[in-house]
């Protein structure tokens, strides 16, 4: 195990944007994953949207994130066997949103990807894949978005 995050006290107010900057390997992605509840901190407390997520189980964390937290991963993590539309609609289905395919189609159109709805990730450029990942994170209208 690599010990990377020490003495961090970070508060981000509702409605604001925050950018983490630093050299490669400095822990930016790790901090984002801890704040998103995708990685556990080994000590300390992590409070997100007023909830202490530090001691939550994986199932509790998944339930907490559902529809509240969107994540855009550095390497996108699109499901290769699904089209852009299916990738976005799946996030909406998991968030319990009504009309997931209709809403996914609208979000892809918002991001200039209507013409790519039926394309698989390998058929899209890196920038297009990134926008599909962004559409997937934003489609459920989360209160908080982490973008790596």
C-alpha positions in Angstrom: 0.0 0.0 0.0 1.2 3.5 -0.9 0.6 6.2 1.8 -0.4 9.3 -0.3 -3.0 11.6 1.3 -2.1 13.3 4.5 -3.7 16.1 6.6 -6.2 17.1 3.9 -9.0 19.5 5.0 -11.0 20.4 2.0 -14.4 22.0 2.0 -16.2 22.8 -1.2 -19.4 24.8 -1.0 -22.6 24.0 -2.9 -22.8 25.6 -6.4 -19.0 26.0 -6.7 -16.4 24.4 -8.9 -13.0 23.2 -7.7 -10.0 22.1 -9.6 -7.3 19.9 -8.1 -3.9 20.7 -9.8 -0.5 19.2 -9.2 2.1 17.0 -10.8 1.4 13.5 -12.1 1.4 11.0 -9.2 0.6 13.6 -6.5 -2.7 12.0 -5.5 -5.3 14.0 -7.4 -7.2 11.0 -8.8 -6.9 9.2 -5.5 -8.4 12.1 -3.7 -11.3 12.3 -6.2 -11.9 8.6 -5.8 -12.0 8.9 -2.0 -14.3 11.9 -2.2 -16.6 10.0 -4.6 -16.7 7.0 -2.2 -15.1 4.7 -4.8 -12.0 4.2 -2.6 -11.9 4.1 1.2 -9.7 6.3 3.3 -7.6 4.4 5.8 -8.2 7.1 8.4 -10.0 10.3 9.0 -13.5 11.3 7.9 -15.0 12.0 4.5 -18.2 13.9 4.4 -20.0 14.3 1.1 -23.3 16.1 0.7 -23.6 16.3 4.5 -23.2 12.6 5.0 -20.2 10.9 6.6 -19.3 8.2 4.1 -16.2 7.0 5.9 -17.7 3.9 7.5 -20.2 3.0 4.8 -20.2 -0.4 3.3 -19.8 -0.9 -0.5 -23.6 -1.4 -0.7 -24.3 1.7 1.3 -21.9 3.7 -0.8 -23.5 2.6 -4.0 -26.9 3.5 -2.6 -25.6 6.9 -1.5 -24.1 7.7 -4.9 -27.2 6.5 -6.8 -28.5 9.6 -8.6 -26.6 11.9 -6.3 -23.0 11.6 -7.5 -21.7 11.5 -11.0 -18.2 10.4 -11.9 -16.2 10.9 -15.1 -13.3 8.6 -15.0 -9.9 9.5 -16.5 -10.1 6.5 -18.8 -13.9 6.9 -19.3 -14.8 3.2 -18.4 -17.4 3.0 -21.1 -18.9 -0.5 -21.5 -17.3 -1.6 -24.8 -20.2 -4.0 -25.8 -22.8 -1.2 -25.4 -23.5 1.8 -27.7 -23.2 5.3 -26.5 -27.0 5.4 -26.0 -26.9 2.2 -24.0 -23.9 3.4 -21.8 -25.8 6.6 -20.9 -29.2 4.8 -20.5 -27.7 2.2 -18.2 -26.7 5.0 -15.7 -30.2 6.4 -15.8 -31.7 2.9 -15.2 -29.4 2.3 -12.3 -30.4 5.7 -10.8 -34.1 4.7 -11.1 -34.9 7.5 -13.6 -37.9 7.2 -15.8 -37.6 7.0 -19.6 -33.9 6.2 -19.6 -33.4 5.8 -23.3 -35.3 9.0 -24.2 -33.4 11.0 -21.6 -30.0 9.4 -22.7 -30.8 10.4 -26.3 -31.5 14.0 -25.2 -28.3 14.2 -23.1 -26.2 12.9 -26.0 -27.8 15.5 -28.3 -27.0 18.2 -25.7 -23.3 17.2 -26.0 -23.4 17.1 -29.8 -23.4 13.3 -30.0 -26.9 12.6 -31.4 -25.2 11.2 -34.6 -23.1 8.8 -32.4 -25.9 7.3 -30.3 -25.7 3.9 -32.0 -21.9 3.7 -32.1 -19.8 1.6 -29.8 -16.9 3.2 -27.9 -14.3 1.7 -30.3 -16.0 3.5 -33.2 -15.6 6.9 -31.6 -12.7 9.2 -31.1 -11.2 9.8 -27.7 -13.0 13.2 -27.4 -16.3 11.6 -28.3 -15.8 8.8 -25.7 -15.1 11.5 -23.2 -18.3 13.3 -24.0 -20.3 10.0 -23.7 -18.7 9.5 -20.3 -19.7 13.1 -19.4 -23.3 12.5 -20.6 -23.4 9.3 -18.5 -22.3 11.3 -15.4 -24.6 14.2 -16.0 -27.8 12.5 -17.3 -29.2 11.5 -13.8 -28.8 15.2 -12.8 -26.6 14.5 -9.8 -26.0 17.0 -7.0 -22.2 16.5 -7.3 -20.0 15.6 -10.2 -16.4 14.4 -9.9 -14.4 14.6 -13.2 -10.9 13.1 -13.4 
